[in-house]
Amino acid sequence: MANRKSPFFDTATTLGKIVAFLGVSALCGVLSAGLLLPMAAVGGATATAGGDMLDQLPAELKEEPLSVPSRVFDKDGNILATFYAENRVPVTLDEISQNMQDAIISIEDERFYEHSGVDARGLTRALVNNATSDSTQGASTITQQYVNNVLINAQYLNNERTTISGTKTVADKLREMKLSVAVEKEMSKEEILEGYLNIVLFSGRVYGVEAASRYFFNTTAAELTIAQAALLAGMVQSPNGYNPINNPEGATKRRNVVLGAMLDNEVITQAEYDEAVQTPVPTEANPLNSGCVSAAYGNYFCDYVQRVVQTSEAFGPDAESRQRLLDRGGLQITTTLDSNLQKEAEATVRARAPHFTTGEGSSKVSLGASLVTVEPGTGNVRTMAQNTAFNPDSEGDPSNTTVNLNVDAPMGSSAGFQMGSTIKPFVFLSFIESGHSMVDTLDARVNEFPNFSTFKASCVEGGTVPIRMADGSWTVRNAIANMNKKMRADYGLYWSINTATVAAAHTQDLCAITDLTSRFGIHNAGTGDPINPVNQAFLLGSENVSPLTMASAYATLADDGNYCEPRVITEVTDTRGNSYQVPPVDCEKVADTQQVAELNNTLKAIASERIAQDMPFEVAGKTGTNNSSSSTWFVGSTTGLTTASWVGNYSTLQTLEGLEIGGVNYDDVWGSIIAGPMWSDFMGTMAENYPTDDFTAYDGPASDPRTMGSREGGESLDYESYGGPKPYYDPDTVVSTED
């Protein structure tokens, strides 16, 4: 037979109510004995039992830090974004209006200044009411509510069972009462009231009276009127039930109950009461949005900062604890972002290359654009902009995405883009490091390498990389007609001649080139791996890299060969005054100053003659386009800023040829005519906010890389002179989109 519930424990029956009342009265006896409350009719045995029970409960309230929003700032102290689980702005009691103090005491604990933590009179009244009527009356004092909120906060932070309303056991209630008495011995009434008004929930994720004042009234706690204070005080009993936005009628009735209590307690006059009850409740809120989606600008930079926090052991042992700290720890995160540059970069990418999507499957084109700026000499990231909108809820609108086109896959979900000819300066710098010069003449006639012809590669098994192509040879094509000829190295780089680049690589060890790219921080955006010399196609830019990687690498050239790890955070503190370890400026000399200066002579000519003809200061950089014409680049520098400009298809390798971009139809696709002008628009406006000194001068002979004329001291490097393959060349070859 099924067990039947005893009527003695069924509080729905009259008998049950009486038994419950007697049982709870005994509990009160236990409490009164243990807490020395002045309650009659408590026997000695009960007092002894109560004392023994209470002795086993904790007598000290261990507080955890209150959950406080974290804020992300730009380099100048402007707020970029706020993160919170609980929207709270702690304030002192003198920053809370007397109206609010009077309202909360009148409705929640009118004997607040008379009791010692537990109100015996109020408890008895509530017990009798709850045992003899259908209504429920609470008896928790403000002190008890404060203690309970502190316990819940600590329980949540420590992943313990929370003692929220409706889940408390007898032991929970006993502990709360004992701790309340202990708190009253340690804290003044003013301190308790201040703590309570800062910790209590008002609505949703709005905690504390200051955040509630801003949310509902767009004012401060210090400026709350009588009607406003009464509304907030009334919401404490049921934060969502008495929310005026969702339930204006219920909120108004509850507010008026509070006003009545204030009148009864003589903290307001009849005239003040009459005026306040006629005041309409607010119907619109002033929410403080949380997270990077709420940032007015710099959303992708903000997301990158968040991921840095989530992956750093300085902020906790795992990603979950780090995010919890960000949401609750009151972190003040100062970043490297320059808001003036960021706003200009965002405006530029959206004007020059508005996002669009066309086609399907392997023919799909999603036009993306990126401008990311790094400061040479520090690695500080000053901008991170793209032409899409940051939105986690992006269904149906491809222009809304959280994919960060500027950075590597682990930090933004983008696998990068083929780097095209932006790799070439590093091939030629390695050429210089191997003992050659930009005045040396290369045999750029060779455009075909038959299978099993080799490139030196000392770091690979066998010491060489053999050509292995399905059609029997590797054919290198130039984009400009009649360029399969002998030419100086600087001329080959200036005009981005593929056969000249391969000829420069063939004079040296491929592993020396990939060693140099690793020193400059160049790596695959999807895997994080360094460039692998086994596939010789890397020499012409087949590797996928991120714009941030390329900006950092070119910033190394702008700073005389000093590579600085890119960084986005300069300082992190919290509301308790703690400081967190963040990466310092981390720079290393990775290339010789004069060798870089020799290379920069050609890069300055490229930038000043082909991209930024009208800039009144020195610039240096290199264009790039991949083989399928799906990605265009220009990465360029002043001495104060390096910006990587990328415009391309981030969905597939489908070409951009024939498409309209920013109001211009492009039958030909080159970095110099798409990404280059975007770079020029941005840097021409903003570069002078930072140093624009001349680059370090090269001590060698002056040269003009645009011309074919030979120079004294140059060496002629034929393939056969250093053991190269027999030349195969066609002087009239005109193919490829390597610019």
N, C-alpha and C positions, 0 to 999 in steps of 0.2 A: 504494500500500500504506500502511496506517495505521502511524504511528510507534509503535514499541514502547518502553516505558519501560526505560531501561538498568538492569541489575541493580546497577551501580555506585552508583546514586543511590536504590535501593530499600532503605530501612532495615528492611524486613520480612525481608530475606535476611541470612544470616550475612556474606556478602561485603559487602553494603551497609552493614551495621553497622560493619564494620572500616574501610571507606572513609570513612563518616561520621565515625567516631572520629578518623581521621587528619586529615580536613578540619577538624574542629572544633579538633583539637590545634593545627593551623596558625593558626587564629583565635586560640587562646589565646596562641600565640607573638606574634601581632600585638599583642594586648592587653598581654602582659607587656613587650613592647618599649616600647609607648607609655606604659604606666602604671608602668613600672619595678617590675613584680611579680617576686619571686624565683622564676622558673621556669626549669628547665634545658633544654638542648638547643634553644636558639633561636639561629639563625644571624644574622650581621651584616646580611645583605641583608634578611632578614625583619624584623629590628628597624628598619631604615631605612624599609622599606615601611610597617610598622606605625606608625612615628612620623609619616610623611607623612599616612597616612589619618586618624590621630587628631587631627592638627593642624587638620584641616578641620571637626572636630566642635566644638560649643559646649562651653566649659569652665565656664560659669556657669549655675546653675539659677535660672531666672526664675520666681518663685512668683507665682501669682495668689491672691487671697483665698480661703480655704476656704469652701465652701458651708455657710452657717449659717442656721438657721431665722429667719424674721422673726416678730415678735409684734405683735399689735394690742392696745392697752391702752385701758381707759376713762379718764375724766378723773382718776380717783383712783389709777391705776396697777395696777388689776386686769386680769389677762390675759383678753381676750375670745376671741382665736383665734390659732392658730399656722399659718404657711405654710412648707412646706419641700419641696424635692426630695430633700434628704438630711437626715435627722434627726440633728443633731450638736450636742453641747454641749461646746465646747472647755474643757479643764482643764489645769492645770499638772502637772508630774510629781509634785510633792509632794502632789497631790490624787488620785494613783493608787496603790493599795495595792502594797506590795512583792511580794505574792503575784502580782499581775498582771504586774509587770515580770519577775519570775523565770520565770513560765510562758511568756511570749511569747519570751523569749530562749532558754529551754531547747528549745522546739520549732521555732523559726524560725531561730535564729542563735546557737548555743551559743558561738561564738568572737567574738561581737559586740564585746567589749571588747579583742580582740587584733588584729583586722584593720584595714585602713585604707580600708574601703569595699567592696572586692571581696576575697573570701576565696579565695585561690589553692588552698589545700588542699581546701576544699569544692567548688570548681569542678572540680578534677581528679577527685575522687571521683565527682561526679555524671556527668562525661563518660564515665568508664570504665564506670560502672553502666549508663548509658543506651545505650552502644555494645555492650555484651556481654550484656544481659539484656532480658527482656520488660517489666520495670518501669521507670517513669520517676521520676527523682529530681531535685528542684530544687536550685539552688545560689545563688539570690538571697539576699543578706544583707538584714538589716533596713534597712540604709542604701539598698540598691538598691530594695527594695520601697517605701521612703519616697519616693525619687526618682521611681519609676514612678507612684505615686499622685499626686504633685505634677504630673507631666507630664500625666496623664489629666485632672486637674482643670482645668489651664490649657487643654488641648486642647478640652475641652467648652465652657468659657466663651468660647473664641475660635472655636468652630465648625470645629475642625480634626479630621483623622483621629485617632481615639483608639488608643493603643497598648496595648489590653487584652490579656490573656493569649491566645495563639493567633493574634494578628495581627501580632506583632512581626517586623520584618525584621532582618537582620544589622546594618544601620546603627542601628536602634532599640536593639538590645542593646549595641552599642558605645557609643552615646551615653549610655545608662543607666549603664554601667560607668564611663565617664570622669567623668560628672557626680557619681557616687557618691564617687569619689576626691576630687573638688573640694569636695563638701559636707563631707567629713570634715576638710578643712583649714580650713573656715570655721565649722563648728558642733561643739560638744562632743557626746560620746556621749549625754549626758543630754538635750540639745536635740533630737537626732535621734530618740531613743526617745520623747520627749514628742510630737514632731511626728507620728511614725508612729502612735502609739496614738490620736491625735486624727483622723487622716485615713482610716485603714483601714476597709474595709467589713466589717461583722459579719453583716448579714442584711437582705435586701430594701432598704429605704431607711434602715436604721439604720447610721450611720457614727460611728466614734469610741467609745472605751471607756466614756465617761460615759453616752452615750445607750443603749449596749448594756446597761450595768448596770441602768439604769432600765427598759428594755424587758423584759429577761428575768428580772430578780430584784427589781425595785422597790427598788433600793438605789443607792448611789453607787459610783463607781470606787474611792473611798478605803476603802470598807467591804467590798470583795470578799473572800470566803473563798478558801481554796486550791482547793476543788472548783469554785467559781464561776469563778475566774480561769482554771483549766485548761480549763473548758468554752469560755469565750470565746476563749482562745488557740487552741484546736483549730479553731474555726470559721473562722479567717482563711484557711485553705487552701481551704475550700469553704463559703462563707457560707450558701448555701441547702441544700447537701447535708448539712451537719452542724447544721442548725437543729433544736434539740431539740423544738420544737413539731410539726414535720412528720416528723421522723425521730429519735425518742428513742433507738432502739437504736443507730443509727449515731453519734449524738451522744455517747452513753455510751461506746462503744468508742473514739472519737477522743479524748474527754476523758481516758480512762484511759491512752492512749498519751502524752498530754502529762504526766500525773502520773508515768508511768514515766520520762520524760525529766527531769522535775524531781528525781526520786529519784536517777537516775544522776548528775545534776549536783550533787547534795548540797545542794539548796536547800530540800528538805523531808526529814523523817525517815521511817523505815519506818512508824512509828505514824501519822504524819500522812497518809501514802500509804494505809494500810489503812483509815483512817477516810474519806478522801475518795472512794475508789472505791466505797464503800457508799452514798454520798449520791445520792438520786434526782435526775434532771435536771428542770428545770421543764417543765410541760405546758401552762401558760397564760402568755400574754404580757401586758404592760401597755402597749398601743400609745398613742402620742401622735397623735391624729387631726389631719389637716391641713385647713386651709381653713375657710370660714364654716359649712359643714355641721356641723362639730364643736363650734361654740360652744354653750354651755349656754343662752344667751339672746342677744338682739340680733343674730340671724343676718342679717336683712335690712339692718340698719344696717352690719354687717360687710361684706356684699356691696356696699353703696353705697361704703364706704371702699375696697374693692378696685377698684371701677370708677373711683374718683377717681384712684387710683395709675395704673391702666392708661391713663388719658386725659391724664395730666399730663407735660409735657416735662421736668419736674424730675427724673423717674425714668428717663429714657432717650429715645432718638429715635423709638421705635415701641412698639406694644403688646406685641410679643413680648419685647423687651429689658426692658421695665418689669415684665412678669410674671416674667421670669427673675430680676430683681433682688429682687422680692418673695419668690420661692421660695428664693433662694440668698444674698441679700445681708446677712442679719442685721439687717434694718431693725427699729427700735424705734419703732412708730407710736403716738403718743399722740393720742387722739381726744377729742371733746367729749361722748361718751356719759356720762350719769349712770345708773349701773347700778341704783340704787335706784328711780329713776323708770321705767327701762326694764322692770324686773321687774313693777312695779305696772301699767304700761300693758299689758303682755302678758296679765297675769291679768285685767285689766278687759275687754279686747276679747274674750277667749275666754269669759268669763262672761256678758257682756251680749249678744254676738252670735256664738254658736258657728257655725262654718262648716257649710254644707250645700249640696247641689246637688239640684235638682229640675227636671223638664221636659226638653224636647229642642228643638233647632233654635232658632228665633227666640223660643220660649217658655221657653227655658232660664233658670233662675235659679241663679247661684252666689253665695251670700251672702258678701260680704267685709266686713271692718271694719278701720279704721285709726285709730291715734292717733299723731300726730307732733307733737313739741313743740320749739319754737324759743325761745331766750332773747332777748327784746327788748334792743336796745343792743349786742349782739355778733353775732347771727346763729348762735350756737352751737346745733347740733341736739342736744337732750338726750334725746329718745326717738324711736324709729321702730318702731312695733309694728303687727302685723296678726294676724288670727285664723287664719292658715294656718301650716303647718309648712314650713320651708325644706328642700327636698329635691330635688336634681338628678335623682334617680331616682324620678319621680313617676307612673310609668305605673299606671293603674288606680285611683289615689286622688286625686281632685281637691282634697282638702284639703292635699296636699303639692305645693308649687310653688316655683319660684325667682322668679316674677313678683313684683316689689316694688310693691304697690299705693300706696305712699306717694309715689312719685317719678315723674319724667318718663320717657318711653319709652327714650331712649338710656341711662339709668342704672338701668333696672329692668324694661323691657319692658311697662310698663303705659301705655296712652294717656290715662289720666286719666278724669275723670267730669264730667258737666255740673254746673256750679257752682250752678245755681239762684239763690236769693235772696241768697247770700253775695256776689254782685256789687253789690247795691244800696247798701251804704254808700259805695262808690266813686263811684257815680252821684251820690249826694247830696253827697259831699265836693267833687266837681267843680261841682255846683250852687252850693255855698258859695263856691268859688273864683271863680265867674263873677260874683260880686257879690250873690248872694242870701243868704237866711238860712233856718234851719230853722223860724223863726216865720212865714215867708211862707206864704200860702194858695195851694194848687194846685187846678186844675180837674180833679179825678179823676173827673168824670162821663164824660169822653170814653173810649170803649172800642173805637171802630172807626175805622180810618184807611183811607179808600178808596185804591185804586191811584192812583199818581202824586201823592198828597200827599207832602210832603217833610219831611225833617229836615235841618237845617244840618249840613254836614260839609266844612269848608274844605280838608281834606287830600285830598279826592277830586276827580276830574275833574268840573267843573261846579259844585262847591261845595255840592252837596246829595246826599242819599240818598233816592231816590224809593221809595215802597212798590210792590212788584210781587208780588202774590199770585195764585195760580191761581184762587181763588174770588172775586177782585175786591176784597178788602180784607183788612187785618190786624186781626183781632179780639183785643183784650186782655181777658182774663178774670181776675176776682178770686176768691180762694178763700173769702172771707167775704161773707155776704149783705149787701146794702144798703150797699155801700161805694162805689158809683159816685156820688160827691158831692164837693163842694168840701171840702178839709181842709188843715190845716197840714202842712208837709213832715215835721216830726218825727213827727206822728201817722201819716202815710202810711208812713214807714219802720218805726215801731214795730210796726204791724199788717201790715207787708209787703204793702202794697197795690200791685198791679201798675200800675193806672191812674195812681196818684200818681207812681210811679217813671218811667213814660213821660212824664207831664206835666212832671216835673223835667228830664228829658233834652231835651224839646222846647223848653225855654226857652233852651237853650245849644247849643253846637257838639258834635256827636258825637265829633269828633276831639279835643276838649279832654278828653272822658271817657276815650278810649283812650290819650291822652297820659298821663293820670294813672295809669291801670292799668299802663302800661309803667313809669312811675316807681316804682310799688310792686312791680315784678317779676312782674306777672301775665302769663302767656303760655300758649299752647296746649301741653298736655303731650305731644302726639304729635309736633308739628312744631317746637316751640320758638318759633314765630312770635308776635308780639304780637297782641292782639285787633284784628280788622279791623272798622272802623266801617261797612262797606258793608252788612252784614247787621244790621238794627236789632234782631234777636232777641237779640243779645248783652246788651241792656239787662236782660233777664229771666233771664239765666244759661244761655244755650245753649252757651257755650264749654266745652270739656273742659279741666280743669285738674287738677293733682296736689294732694293734701293738703299736701305740703311747700310748694308755691307759696303756698297760701292761708294757711298758718301764718306764713310770712315776711311776707306782705302785712299781715296783721292785727297782727303784732308791730310793724310800722311805726306803726300807729295807737296801740299801747300805749306807744310811745316817742316820742310828740310829733311824729311825722312823719319820723323817722330810719329810712331803709331800710337794712338790713344784709344783705349777701349771705349766704345760708346756708352754713355750713361745718361740716365734720366732723373735720378734722385740725388739731391745734394745733402738733405738733412731730414731726419724723422725724429720727432719727440712725441710725448703723449701728455695728457692732462695732469699726470702726477709728476711731471718733470723728468721722466726717464728719456734717455737718448738711445737710439737703435743704430747699430753699425750699418753703414751704407758704403758701397764702393767709393773710394777716393778717386781723384784724378789719377789714372794709371797709364802712363806713357812710357814708351821704350824706343830707343834709337834703333831703327831697323834698316836704314840705308844711309849711304854716305851723302853728305850735304852737297858736295860738288857734282856728284853723279846725278843726284836728283835735279840740280840746277841745269845740268846739260839737257836732261830730258824735258824739263819745263820750258826750255827755249822753244821747242816744237809745240808743246801744249798751249803756250801763250799765243803763238801764231795761229793755231787752230781756233782758239776762243775769240781772239780779237778780230780776226779777219773773216771768220765764217759764221759766228754766232752773235757777238756783242760788239759790233763795229763802233757804236757810239758811246761806249762807257768810258768815263774819264779816268779810269784807274786800270791797273793790270789785272787781267783775268787769265786763267789757264784751265784747259779741260779737253774732253774728248767726246765725240759723238759715237753712237752705236746703233746698229740695226741688225736684227737676227735674219737668218737665211729665208725664213718664210714671210718676212715683213710683217710679223705680228707684234713685234716690240720695237719701240724706238727710245733712244736714250740721249741725254747729254748730262755729263757729270762735270761740273766746273767749280772753280774756286776763286775767291780773293784771298788775301792773307788772313782775313778775319772770319770768313764763312765758306763752307763747301756745301753745295746743294746738288743732289741727284734728282734729275728730272726724268720721269719715265711716263710714256703714253703707249698703251698697247691693249691687246686682247688678253684678258685674264681667264677666259674660259677654254680656249683651244689655241692651236697654232694657225688658225685661219687668218689669212692676210688682211691687212687694213686697206689694201689697194682698192680704189674705186669708191671709197666711203667718204661721206661728208663728216668732218670733225670740226666743231666750233664754227660752222658756217662756211668752211672751205672744203672743196672736193679735192681729194688726193689720188691722182692716177699713179704717182710715184710716192713711195714711202721711204723717208730717210729721217734719221735722228736730227739732222741739221735743219729740217724744215717743219718738224712737228714738236719733238721734245725740246729742241734748242730754243725756239722762240718763247716757249713757256718759261724756261729757265731765265731767259733774258728779261722777260716782263717782271718776274719776281725779283731777281737779283738787281736789276736796274733801279728798282724802287727802294729796296731794303738794304742792300749791301753796305751802304755808307753809315748804317747804324753801328757797324763794327769796323775794325781797322781795314784800310784799303791801301796799305803800303806796297811798295814794289817787292816782288819776290827776290830771293837771294840771287845775286848775279853770278853767272857762270864765268869762271876765270879763263876759259879756253877761247878760241877764235870766234869772232862774231859770225853769224851765218843767217841765211834766209832759206828756211826749209821749203819755201814755195817754189824755188827755182832748181833747175837740174845742174847748174854749174858746179864743177868740182872745186874742192877746196884743198889747200895745201895741208899735208899731213894725213890725208885720208888713205885708207887701205882698200884695195879692190879685192872683194871676197867672192871668188868663183866657187861653185859647188865642188869642183874637182880638186881645188887647192886644199880643202880640208876633208877629203875623202867622201864627198857627197855622191849622190847617184848621177848617172848620165842624164843630162837635161832633156826634158820633153817640153816643148813650148810652142805656142801659137801666138804670135804677136798681135793678132786681131781678135783674140778672145774677149767677148764682152758679155758677161753673165753675172748672176748673183746680186744680192742686195746688201752685201757687206759694205758699209760706207766708211 
